């Protein structure tokens, strides 16, 4: 799951700070949210379906006392959308209470779960995150840290993860570093978060990334770092730059907004178009469109306006409105578009259905020509490390050429950023990135059991938590 995780150690208002941190990470998951705290004696938990601001209020936070806390925003890719799958996951076992907030996907989850169930473990959820809890509980290692190390050595795939006990907060990141995890300090307390934007909100000082393969323990008022895992090929998710992370965050050492603008500049050089104006598909296409417009020397205009107050549910009139799902989020500005040759900039095309509706919407608003430009290569393969991409059969680029996709979405022309162009933006760090969604080259081997029986291709329908572009 590409969810949002947050933790703080050593703060008298740990639950309130965690609430704010989760608020800053809301973009990483809108399905459910939860906070678990400790006062040094016991754990206190509150989890609920919905958005952070709708779940937590003063009364709820008063029931979450303590100086240590972890929080989680979930968007599922493994496990159904229901309360039993909300995190942080909390258990009582022989060593006391334990809460877990996990961001990522375990590719060997089905194998480990079958083994644990055969040995007598009873699962409360359908999340792969619970497998880590059972591995810790059944370990015979003498300390919690050693149990965590032994358990994480058995899992494969992506995890940026926070563990909370009665008196400690433990952060861990997989050896490939698929998902981001950063550390900060706040007036003597230690903070961990998926992105730096959460640190900015609480005015914490950004210290550094939790390194791939590192475990950091906050206990007894100090930090201890260990690196118990063998070194593996780096696999930083490049899609964090393309789409998922918030533009104001620093991810893998770079500001996301600046990276996206540079993607747009390279896209303009690779895929120019004879047009009058550059229009982003908001909000994800805005930085790349700014870069494209600047490089091309063309006007940047907000020709599509996004409604930022759309909730997860709405009532559609029985007398159907065409393209209702897109129109409730986006509305074209006819005065900006009418009679113009337009380049539409977006971050990606997944199934192609949304792009098709947007292109038609812009044409209906009077645009003379609509040229689509995408600031990433064609998405041809499913992700197994936490991004919620559909099965490969549903990805239009896996079975259609760029020209066929252009015809489907109805654009005059369609151009993607090349893989070479994408990697040129990250420069010398390119070998440290995972671009499997564009290439099919997976840094951590995907078991055959996850392959689609129809096409012999990968099927990501049983993964664990993010937001789909």
Steps between C-alpha positions, in 0.01 A plus 500: 500500500628843417341645811614771739673414828601729784654448843632709785698414814539716810230766457234579767236553231595207280145428378438860391832521318425169327156626399666800333760276336230276355313807380811597302516148355132476406587480129665163561179331610137600545336169590563478872716654769619405845720604793648285778672657803688381807537660842775256598255253654247406234392573142197708399348467153246667274442395139216587266402507134518844338716811494726622782301817573174304515634232735694694763379782724596633845293236683652211303856631544450540878443123512842446339743607776872447504834622370541245219268460201472347154244579232394368162297613198391210283413446138475130446661279241508191722194426706146621463380849591365445850583595857675173588766591242556853634837571658694537725454130574502430877565173686585374846756220510758353739718812493209742557316731264610565142363735233610497136467760222613363165549665161586261220426153361646161588535286188532173696201573727287211376780248563567625855132522588437141392797386708384694807141376473624142469693557825186622678505878453154658476478814287264786581536680165586442136798741507852384427613729784351260755746233384785704650313514833460121506865447413599723793257330740616148410872583505708364788754782490548654848435870423244690295772643275645156431152365426441783254833434329435126469148564368600761243777273374227258392283742302569612144386818334432855614462623855545831670364410839457635854465283813373635830540324835419625851837678520652523151450604140683300234533600133614263224545520124553212257850451354392624155343819639188474284279734703618827658548546875657804665607598851475835676523659844250719681611670822683195630260238360565271204265492200465258208279556194443383145570849365662824613175696446376344827810629679443846355145516636607432860814717461735210560859514376577257220806294594538235229344200329479171679751315286407187302551196724521712815312455827488793742387453860378794709501391865620629838523851353755417230541348154677181400557401137580152365537360148441126538405411142719407209534775242268477199452687175333837561143533377375850582153534345527748212122536498528694826656774285260456210175501695469385854698726736383850587684765292632683808669188640865404474511137387823304444689824559323709233208745512210334317368821343838579345535145367155519339574835338820351358301202366283753319801679355644175363155405368480831310834426333403143414136557405444853368165604352387799284247645747382823658479412871609238756228364729566267797263229619479617862644444742756235410586647158567856620878494574581313177281742303687796651829342392366417152364853446824661614714281276268545200457876555120464497230640733401286799127518572266331747246388242364229729386587851492232765235482772707434814195430715391175338463228762526128448122466457247709311146460370461479123165606350292223347482698176860421410755777443761387247849453645364589845796355694752722319275808478442510875878535546598708195332781309641663184538876462342565159638854477855361532459203265271618222670513161839404645746227411564339838761273657352308792765387752439208735729277704386161366239304307382185674186354344448795266134551586552817708732653238240429235232686696731796570600533134132500399420755772769736367378456141141565604620824664611623158866397470604485133767232558581285805852355530563271799845491662587266788792566736585129537550203267204271418392300807527142375539290815333467840673608820553243776675732744212723609365719217138413422527430127239274339571154365720508191204403281332828601800721421434641154870532416558128561292406195477820289759697310528873565310563175223261605481671839482839325205381296328365811532823701412714196802735506650653186842379613634311802853515631663337805822586677756235409652272764839651413355847554345400830822349632703797379318717753620287793849496348769288662243358745311327213635149583348536850144534370230246426323569170336157470159650419657627177746217427382181671844465662424432869788553747356241742380184331122457476381144581334308217182472709431869439505465122175529306382159375335664197807658342788368705542857621521654843175562691508765773142455615619356832736773614496730806411879494533825299326750280443430133585772246 
